[in-house]
Amino acid sequence: MRNPLLSPVFGNFQGLPPLLIQVGSQEILLNDAERLARAAREAGVQTQFEVFNSLWHVFQVHSGQLDRATAAVQTAGEHIRGHLAD
């Protein structure tokens, strides 16, 4: 079943703003994140895809405790600020 309610990979990406997708290499959904990035790019959405080696699901919650998590959150903030309308 190709239902976007079950997986955003099957959604309509037209008109989306630039995406930042961050995932750990130990993430159980790594393949889904890769598929999501590919589908967005194929739809013409500017997509930045980052894989953090040896990290896990939602590693960003360890920002302030884990340097790579802190860096990921900082990158996300820069991404958002860089695409906000003035």
Biopython code that builds the backbone (N, CA, C, O; Angstrom):
import numpy as np
from Bio.PDB.StructureBuilder import StructureBuilder

atoms = [
    (1, "MET", "N", (0.848, -1.176, 0.000)),
    (1, "MET", "CA", (0.000, 0.000, 0.000)),
    (1, "MET", "C", (0.892, 1.236, 0.000)),
    (1, "MET", "O", (1.846, 1.309, 0.774)),
    (2, "ARG", "N", (0.597, 2.197, -0.849)),
    (2, "ARG", "CA", (1.396, 3.417, -0.988)),
    (2, "ARG", "C", (0.623, 4.600, -0.405)),
    (2, "ARG", "O", (0.319, 5.562, -1.110)),
    (3, "ASN", "N", (0.317, 4.519, 0.855)),
    (3, "ASN", "CA", (-0.504, 5.517, 1.526)),
    (3, "ASN", "C", (0.390, 6.506, 2.284)),
    (3, "ASN", "O", (1.165, 6.090, 3.145)),
    (4, "PRO", "N", (0.294, 7.826, 1.975)),
    (4, "PRO", "CA", (1.123, 8.802, 2.682)),
    (4, "PRO", "C", (0.773, 8.933, 4.161)),
    (4, "PRO", "O", (1.552, 9.497, 4.928)),
    (5, "LEU", "N", (-0.383, 8.422, 4.572)),
    (5, "LEU", "CA", (-0.712, 8.433, 5.995)),
    (5, "LEU", "C", (0.088, 7.370, 6.752)),
    (5, "LEU", "O", (0.271, 7.463, 7.966)),
    (6, "LEU", "N", (0.563, 6.352, 6.013)),
    (6, "LEU", "CA", (1.387, 5.316, 6.615)),
    (6, "LEU", "C", (2.872, 5.660, 6.546)),
    (6, "LEU", "O", (3.644, 5.305, 7.436)),
    (7, "SER", "N", (3.260, 6.354, 5.478)),
    (7, "SER", "CA", (4.657, 6.756, 5.313)),
    (7, "SER", "C", (4.723, 8.024, 4.480)),
    (7, "SER", "O", (4.121, 8.093, 3.409)),
    (8, "PRO", "N", (5.450, 9.032, 4.960)),
    (8, "PRO", "CA", (5.577, 10.267, 4.182)),
    (8, "PRO", "C", (6.318, 10.059, 2.861)),
    (8, "PRO", "O", (6.260, 10.922, 1.985)),
    (9, "VAL", "N", (7.003, 8.949, 2.704)),
    (9, "VAL", "CA", (7.692, 8.653, 1.450)),
    (9, "VAL", "C", (6.707, 8.670, 0.280)),
    (9, "VAL", "O", (7.081, 8.986, -0.850)),
    (10, "PHE", "N", (5.461, 8.332, 0.555)),
    (10, "PHE", "CA", (4.446, 8.266, -0.496)),
    (10, "PHE", "C", (3.646, 9.560, -0.629)),
    (10, "PHE", "O", (2.657, 9.601, -1.360)),
    (11, "GLY", "N", (4.058, 10.599, 0.059)),
    (11, "GLY", "CA", (3.336, 11.865, 0.036)),
    (11, "GLY", "C", (3.652, 12.709, -1.183)),
    (11, "GLY", "O", (4.480, 12.344, -2.018)),
    (12, "ASN", "N", (2.985, 13.831, -1.267)),
    (12, "ASN", "CA", (3.187, 14.806, -2.328)),
    (12, "ASN", "C", (4.184, 15.842, -1.819)),
    (12, "ASN", "O", (3.904, 16.549, -0.851)),
    (13, "PHE", "N", (5.327, 15.935, -2.454)),
    (13, "PHE", "CA", (6.384, 16.840, -2.026)),
    (13, "PHE", "C", (6.350, 18.186, -2.735)),
    (13, "PHE", "O", (7.117, 19.088, -2.398)),
    (14, "GLN", "N", (5.473, 18.324, -3.704)),
    (14, "GLN", "CA", (5.416, 19.557, -4.476)),
    (14, "GLN", "C", (5.148, 20.749, -3.562)),
    (14, "GLN", "O", (4.231, 20.722, -2.742)),
    (15, "GLY", "N", (5.960, 21.795, -3.714)),
    (15, "GLY", "CA", (5.753, 23.023, -2.959)),
    (15, "GLY", "C", (6.344, 23.034, -1.563)),
    (15, "GLY", "O", (6.198, 24.023, -0.845)),
    (16, "LEU", "N", (7.006, 21.962, -1.160)),
    (16, "LEU", "CA", (7.612, 21.958, 0.168)),
    (16, "LEU", "C", (8.822, 22.883, 0.207)),
    (16, "LEU", "O", (9.497, 23.071, -0.805)),
    (17, "PRO", "N", (9.094, 23.457, 1.369)),
    (17, "PRO", "CA", (10.310, 24.261, 1.512)),
    (17, "PRO", "C", (11.523, 23.337, 1.556)),
    (17, "PRO", "O", (11.359, 22.118, 1.616)),
    (18, "PRO", "N", (12.723, 23.884, 1.527)),
    (18, "PRO", "CA", (13.915, 23.041, 1.635)),
    (18, "PRO", "C", (13.872, 22.184, 2.900)),
    (18, "PRO", "O", (13.448, 22.637, 3.963)),
    (19, "LEU", "N", (14.320, 20.943, 2.760)),
    (19, "LEU", "CA", (14.288, 19.990, 3.865)),
    (19, "LEU", "C", (15.691, 19.704, 4.389)),
    (19, "LEU", "O", (16.657, 19.654, 3.627)),
    (20, "LEU", "N", (15.783, 19.520, 5.680)),
    (20, "LEU", "CA", (16.978, 18.987, 6.332)),
    (20, "LEU", "C", (16.543, 17.694, 6.995)),
    (20, "LEU", "O", (15.655, 17.688, 7.847)),
    (21, "ILE", "N", (17.176, 16.600, 6.599)),
    (21, "ILE", "CA", (16.882, 15.296, 7.182)),
    (21, "ILE", "C", (18.157, 14.814, 7.860)),
    (21, "ILE", "O", (19.188, 14.628, 7.213)),
    (22, "GLN", "N", (18.073, 14.615, 9.161)),
    (22, "GLN", "CA", (19.205, 14.116, 9.934)),
    (22, "GLN", "C", (18.838, 12.748, 10.491)),
    (22, "GLN", "O", (17.725, 12.532, 10.971)),
    (23, "VAL", "N", (19.797, 11.830, 10.416)),
    (23, "VAL", "CA", (19.541, 10.474, 10.868)),
    (23, "VAL", "C", (20.849, 9.864, 11.372)),
    (23, "VAL", "O", (21.924, 10.157, 10.847)),
    (24, "GLY", "N", (20.747, 9.027, 12.380)),
    (24, "GLY", "CA", (21.908, 8.291, 12.855)),
    (24, "GLY", "C", (22.093, 7.016, 12.050)),
    (24, "GLY", "O", (21.119, 6.436, 11.569)),
    (25, "SER", "N", (23.330, 6.580, 11.901)),
    (25, "SER", "CA", (23.587, 5.365, 11.127)),
    (25, "SER", "C", (23.035, 4.113, 11.818)),
    (25, "SER", "O", (22.877, 3.073, 11.178)),
    (26, "GLN", "N", (22.743, 4.206, 13.116)),
    (26, "GLN", "CA", (22.167, 3.088, 13.853)),
    (26, "GLN", "C", (20.636, 3.192, 13.968)),
    (26, "GLN", "O", (19.997, 2.373, 14.627)),
    (27, "GLU", "N", (20.075, 4.191, 13.329)),
    (27, "GLU", "CA", (18.628, 4.447, 13.339)),
    (27, "GLU", "C", (17.891, 3.297, 12.665)),
    (27, "GLU", "O", (18.261, 2.879, 11.567)),
    (28, "ILE", "N", (16.871, 2.794, 13.305)),
    (28, "ILE", "CA", (16.086, 1.708, 12.719)),
    (28, "ILE", "C", (15.360, 2.168, 11.449)),
    (28, "ILE", "O", (15.020, 1.350, 10.595)),
    (29, "LEU", "N", (15.125, 3.473, 11.332)),
    (29, "LEU", "CA", (14.428, 4.023, 10.165)),
    (29, "LEU", "C", (15.384, 4.646, 9.148)),
    (29, "LEU", "O", (14.961, 5.466, 8.333)),
    (30, "LEU", "N", (16.657, 4.273, 9.183)),
    (30, "LEU", "CA", (17.645, 4.838, 8.263)),
    (30, "LEU", "C", (17.226, 4.667, 6.809)),
    (30, "LEU", "O", (17.286, 5.620, 6.032)),
    (31, "ASN", "N", (16.804, 3.470, 6.434)),
    (31, "ASN", "CA", (16.390, 3.243, 5.044)),
    (31, "ASN", "C", (15.206, 4.117, 4.661)),
    (31, "ASN", "O", (15.139, 4.615, 3.538)),
    (32, "ASP", "N", (14.280, 4.306, 5.581)),
    (32, "ASP", "CA", (13.132, 5.173, 5.307)),
    (32, "ASP", "C", (13.579, 6.624, 5.138)),
    (32, "ASP", "O", (13.061, 7.339, 4.281)),
    (33, "ALA", "N", (14.532, 7.055, 5.948)),
    (33, "ALA", "CA", (15.039, 8.429, 5.823)),
    (33, "ALA", "C", (15.717, 8.621, 4.469)),
    (33, "ALA", "O", (15.558, 9.664, 3.835)),
    (34, "GLU", "N", (16.464, 7.624, 4.031)),
    (34, "GLU", "CA", (17.104, 7.681, 2.712)),
    (34, "GLU", "C", (16.052, 7.747, 1.602)),
    (34, "GLU", "O", (16.185, 8.525, 0.657)),
    (35, "ARG", "N", (15.023, 6.938, 1.725)),
    (35, "ARG", "CA", (13.947, 6.943, 0.721)),
    (35, "ARG", "C", (13.213, 8.282, 0.711)),
    (35, "ARG", "O", (12.842, 8.785, -0.350)),
    (36, "LEU", "N", (13.007, 8.856, 1.897)),
    (36, "LEU", "CA", (12.348, 10.153, 1.993)),
    (36, "LEU", "C", (13.176, 11.224, 1.295)),
    (36, "LEU", "O", (12.639, 12.021, 0.525)),
    (37, "ALA", "N", (14.466, 11.248, 1.556)),
    (37, "ALA", "CA", (15.346, 12.236, 0.917)),
    (37, "ALA", "C", (15.327, 12.069, -0.605)),
    (37, "ALA", "O", (15.258, 13.052, -1.343)),
    (38, "ARG", "N", (15.390, 10.828, -1.061)),
    (38, "ARG", "CA", (15.371, 10.569, -2.502)),
    (38, "ARG", "C", (14.064, 11.028, -3.133)),
    (38, "ARG", "O", (14.075, 11.661, -4.189)),
    (39, "ALA", "N", (12.946, 10.716, -2.501)),
    (39, "ALA", "CA", (11.639, 11.102, -3.044)),
    (39, "ALA", "C", (11.501, 12.623, -3.090)),
    (39, "ALA", "O", (10.975, 13.174, -4.057)),
    (40, "ALA", "N", (11.970, 13.288, -2.055)),
    (40, "ALA", "CA", (11.892, 14.758, -2.034)),
    (40, "ALA", "C", (12.744, 15.355, -3.152)),
    (40, "ALA", "O", (12.301, 16.258, -3.863)),
    (41, "ARG", "N", (13.958, 14.852, -3.302)),
    (41, "ARG", "CA", (14.835, 15.358, -4.370)),
    (41, "ARG", "C", (14.226, 15.112, -5.746)),
    (41, "ARG", "O", (14.265, 15.982, -6.616)),
    (42, "GLU", "N", (13.661, 13.918, -5.936)),
    (42, "GLU", "CA", (13.041, 13.599, -7.229)),
    (42, "GLU", "C", (11.867, 14.515, -7.530)),
    (42, "GLU", "O", (11.537, 14.743, -8.694)),
    (43, "ALA", "N", (11.233, 15.043, -6.489)),
    (43, "ALA", "CA", (10.120, 15.977, -6.665)),
    (43, "ALA", "C", (10.618, 17.413, -6.817)),
    (43, "ALA", "O", (9.819, 18.340, -6.951)),
    (44, "GLY", "N", (11.938, 17.597, -6.795)),
    (44, "GLY", "CA", (12.497, 18.924, -6.984)),
    (44, "GLY", "C", (12.668, 19.730, -5.709)),
    (44, "GLY", "O", (12.919, 20.934, -5.769)),
    (45, "VAL", "N", (12.537, 19.088, -4.559)),
    (45, "VAL", "CA", (12.691, 19.780, -3.280)),
    (45, "VAL", "C", (14.175, 19.799, -2.911)),
    (45, "VAL", "O", (14.839, 18.763, -2.923)),
    (46, "GLN", "N", (14.682, 20.979, -2.586)),
    (46, "GLN", "CA", (16.060, 21.091, -2.104)),
    (46, "GLN", "C", (16.155, 20.317, -0.794)),
    (46, "GLN", "O", (15.443, 20.621, 0.163)),
    (47, "THR", "N", (17.029, 19.321, -0.753)),
    (47, "THR", "CA", (17.095, 18.419, 0.391)),
    (47, "THR", "C", (18.535, 18.223, 0.844)),
    (47, "THR", "O", (19.407, 17.852, 0.059)),
    (48, "GLN", "N", (18.762, 18.478, 2.116)),
    (48, "GLN", "CA", (20.059, 18.223, 2.749)),
    (48, "GLN", "C", (19.880, 16.989, 3.618)),
    (48, "GLN", "O", (19.036, 16.971, 4.515)),
    (49, "PHE", "N", (20.677, 15.955, 3.351)),
    (49, "PHE", "CA", (20.564, 14.677, 4.051)),
    (49, "PHE", "C", (21.860, 14.412, 4.789)),
    (49, "PHE", "O", (22.929, 14.374, 4.179)),
    (50, "GLU", "N", (21.775, 14.228, 6.111)),
    (50, "GLU", "CA", (22.956, 14.036, 6.939)),
    (50, "GLU", "C", (22.829, 12.743, 7.746)),
    (50, "GLU", "O", (21.844, 12.532, 8.453)),
    (51, "VAL", "N", (23.838, 11.889, 7.629)),
    (51, "VAL", "CA", (23.892, 10.663, 8.415)),
    (51, "VAL", "C", (25.010, 10.815, 9.443)),
    (51, "VAL", "O", (26.151, 11.112, 9.088)),
    (52, "PHE", "N", (24.682, 10.612, 10.704)),
    (52, "PHE", "CA", (25.635, 10.719, 11.801)),
    (52, "PHE", "C", (26.058, 9.315, 12.227)),
    (52, "PHE", "O", (25.266, 8.533, 12.753)),
    (53, "ASN", "N", (27.329, 9.027, 11.982)),
    (53, "ASN", "CA", (27.869, 7.690, 12.220)),
    (53, "ASN", "C", (27.708, 7.248, 13.678)),
    (53, "ASN", "O", (27.986, 8.000, 14.612)),
    (54, "SER", "N", (27.257, 6.027, 13.837)),
    (54, "SER", "CA", (27.141, 5.346, 15.138)),
    (54, "SER", "C", (26.132, 5.980, 16.086)),
    (54, "SER", "O", (26.186, 5.731, 17.291)),
    (55, "LEU", "N", (25.213, 6.793, 15.571)),
    (55, "LEU", "CA", (24.189, 7.383, 16.436)),
    (55, "LEU", "C", (22.842, 6.732, 16.167)),
    (55, "LEU", "O", (22.679, 6.014, 15.181)),
    (56, "TRP", "N", (21.892, 6.978, 17.032)),
    (56, "TRP", "CA", (20.641, 6.245, 17.139)),
    (56, "TRP", "C", (19.441, 7.176, 16.917)),
    (56, "TRP", "O", (19.590, 8.361, 16.620)),
    (57, "HIS", "N", (18.271, 6.604, 17.069)),
    (57, "HIS", "CA", (17.004, 7.318, 16.887)),
    (57, "HIS", "C", (16.924, 8.534, 17.821)),
    (57, "HIS", "O", (17.153, 8.416, 19.025)),
    (58, "VAL", "N", (16.603, 9.674, 17.264)),
    (58, "VAL", "CA", (16.409, 10.939, 17.985)),
    (58, "VAL", "C", (17.634, 11.282, 18.850)),
    (58, "VAL", "O", (17.493, 11.735, 19.985)),
    (59, "PHE", "N", (18.815, 11.063, 18.307)),
    (59, "PHE", "CA", (20.038, 11.377, 19.045)),
    (59, "PHE", "C", (20.141, 12.856, 19.392)),
    (59, "PHE", "O", (20.862, 13.225, 20.319)),
    (60, "GLN", "N", (19.427, 13.706, 18.658)),
    (60, "GLN", "CA", (19.498, 15.150, 18.878)),
    (60, "GLN", "C", (19.032, 15.558, 20.273)),
    (60, "GLN", "O", (19.388, 16.639, 20.742)),
    (61, "VAL", "N", (18.249, 14.725, 20.940)),
    (61, "VAL", "CA", (17.791, 15.070, 22.293)),
    (61, "VAL", "C", (18.953, 15.127, 23.275)),
    (61, "VAL", "O", (18.796, 15.629, 24.389)),
    (62, "HIS", "N", (20.103, 14.627, 22.884)),
    (62, "HIS", "CA", (21.280, 14.648, 23.748)),
    (62, "HIS", "C", (22.148, 15.879, 23.492)),
    (62, "HIS", "O", (23.308, 15.931, 23.900)),
    (63, "SER", "N", (21.570, 16.862, 22.814)),
    (63, "SER", "CA", (22.268, 18.128, 22.604)),
    (63, "SER", "C", (22.666, 18.714, 23.956)),
    (63, "SER", "O", (21.875, 18.714, 24.899)),
    (64, "GLY", "N", (23.883, 19.206, 24.039)),
    (64, "GLY", "CA", (24.396, 19.729, 25.293)),
    (64, "GLY", "C", (25.165, 18.678, 26.080)),
    (64, "GLY", "O", (25.918, 19.008, 26.997)),
    (65, "GLN", "N", (24.974, 17.413, 25.719)),
    (65, "GLN", "CA", (25.671, 16.306, 26.383)),
    (65, "GLN", "C", (26.579, 15.553, 25.418)),
    (65, "GLN", "O", (27.596, 14.985, 25.815)),
    (66, "LEU", "N", (26.196, 15.557, 24.150)),
    (66, "LEU", "CA", (26.925, 14.827, 23.116)),
    (66, "LEU", "C", (27.264, 15.829, 22.013)),
    (66, "LEU", "O", (26.369, 16.440, 21.429)),
    (67, "ASP", "N", (28.533, 15.992, 21.735)),
    (67, "ASP", "CA", (28.968, 17.031, 20.789)),
    (67, "ASP", "C", (28.289, 16.927, 19.429)),
    (67, "ASP", "O", (27.873, 17.941, 18.868)),
    (68, "ARG", "N", (28.173, 15.717, 18.892)),
    (68, "ARG", "CA", (27.559, 15.575, 17.563)),
    (68, "ARG", "C", (26.068, 15.891, 17.593)),
    (68, "ARG", "O", (25.523, 16.382, 16.604)),
    (69, "ALA", "N", (25.412, 15.620, 18.696)),
    (69, "ALA", "CA", (24.004, 15.994, 18.837)),
    (69, "ALA", "C", (23.879, 17.514, 18.896)),
    (69, "ALA", "O", (22.982, 18.092, 18.282)),
    (70, "THR", "N", (24.768, 18.150, 19.627)),
    (70, "THR", "CA", (24.769, 19.617, 19.703)),
    (70, "THR", "C", (25.000, 20.210, 18.321)),
    (70, "THR", "O", (24.318, 21.156, 17.928)),
    (71, "ALA", "N", (25.954, 19.663, 17.587)),
    (71, "ALA", "CA", (26.236, 20.143, 16.234)),
    (71, "ALA", "C", (25.028, 19.947, 15.319)),
    (71, "ALA", "O", (24.731, 20.812, 14.495)),
    (72, "ALA", "N", (24.333, 18.824, 15.455)),
    (72, "ALA", "CA", (23.153, 18.567, 14.625)),
    (72, "ALA", "C", (22.058, 19.585, 14.903)),
    (72, "ALA", "O", (21.427, 20.085, 13.972)),
    (73, "VAL", "N", (21.828, 19.894, 16.165)),
    (73, "VAL", "CA", (20.800, 20.885, 16.523)),
    (73, "VAL", "C", (21.210, 22.266, 16.016)),
    (73, "VAL", "O", (20.367, 23.029, 15.545)),
    (74, "GLN", "N", (22.486, 22.588, 16.109)),
    (74, "GLN", "CA", (22.956, 23.872, 15.587)),
    (74, "GLN", "C", (22.756, 23.941, 14.077)),
    (74, "GLN", "O", (22.341, 24.976, 13.555)),
    (75, "THR", "N", (23.044, 22.857, 13.377)),
    (75, "THR", "CA", (22.815, 22.811, 11.931)),
    (75, "THR", "C", (21.338, 22.989, 11.609)),
    (75, "THR", "O", (20.986, 23.691, 10.661)),
    (76, "ALA", "N", (20.481, 22.359, 12.388)),
    (76, "ALA", "CA", (19.036, 22.505, 12.169)),
    (76, "ALA", "C", (18.615, 23.960, 12.367)),
    (76, "ALA", "O", (17.828, 24.490, 11.584)),
    (77, "GLY", "N", (19.132, 24.599, 13.401)),
    (77, "GLY", "CA", (18.820, 26.005, 13.634)),
    (77, "GLY", "C", (19.286, 26.881, 12.492)),
    (77, "GLY", "O", (18.564, 27.778, 12.060)),
    (78, "GLU", "N", (20.491, 26.627, 11.999)),
    (78, "GLU", "CA", (21.014, 27.388, 10.859)),
    (78, "GLU", "C", (20.154, 27.165, 9.621)),
    (78, "GLU", "O", (19.887, 28.098, 8.864)),
    (79, "HIS", "N", (19.731, 25.947, 9.426)),
    (79, "HIS", "CA", (18.874, 25.620, 8.276)),
    (79, "HIS", "C", (17.564, 26.412, 8.357)),
    (79, "HIS", "O", (17.132, 27.016, 7.375)),
    (80, "ILE", "N", (16.953, 26.400, 9.513)),
    (80, "ILE", "CA", (15.688, 27.120, 9.685)),
    (80, "ILE", "C", (15.892, 28.615, 9.487)),
    (80, "ILE", "O", (15.156, 29.252, 8.734)),
    (81, "ARG", "N", (16.895, 29.178, 10.166)),
    (81, "ARG", "CA", (17.159, 30.617, 10.028)),
    (81, "ARG", "C", (17.471, 30.997, 8.590)),
    (81, "ARG", "O", (17.073, 32.063, 8.122)),
    (82, "GLY", "N", (18.186, 30.117, 7.886)),
    (82, "GLY", "CA", (18.568, 30.402, 6.502)),
    (82, "GLY", "C", (17.418, 30.396, 5.532)),
    (82, "GLY", "O", (17.547, 30.894, 4.414)),
    (83, "HIS", "N", (16.280, 29.835, 5.940)),
    (83, "HIS", "CA", (15.136, 29.730, 5.035)),
    (83, "HIS", "C", (13.902, 30.483, 5.519)),
    (83, "HIS", "O", (12.837, 30.394, 4.908)),
    (84, "LEU", "N", (14.044, 31.219, 6.608)),
    (84, "LEU", "CA", (12.918, 32.030, 7.084)),
    (84, "LEU", "C", (12.731, 33.239, 6.171)),
    (84, "LEU", "O", (13.694, 33.848, 5.706)),
    (85, "ALA", "N", (11.490, 33.558, 5.934)),
    (85, "ALA", "CA", (11.206, 34.763, 5.142)),
    (85, "ALA", "C", (11.490, 35.987, 6.001)),
    (85, "ALA", "O", (11.179, 36.010, 7.192)),
    (86, "ASP", "N", (12.075, 36.985, 5.393)),
    (86, "ASP", "CA", (12.362, 38.232, 6.125)),
    (86, "ASP", "C", (11.106, 39.070, 6.301)),
    (86, "ASP", "O", (11.161, 40.148, 6.891)),
]
sb = StructureBuilder()
sb.init_structure("model")
sb.init_model(0)
sb.init_chain("A")
sb.init_seg("    ")
for serial, (resi, resn, name, xyz) in enumerate(atoms, 1):
    if name == "N":
        sb.init_residue(resn, " ", resi, " ")
    sb.init_atom(name, np.array(xyz, "f"), 0.0, 1.0, " ", f" {name:<3s}", serial, name[0])
structure = sb.get_structure()
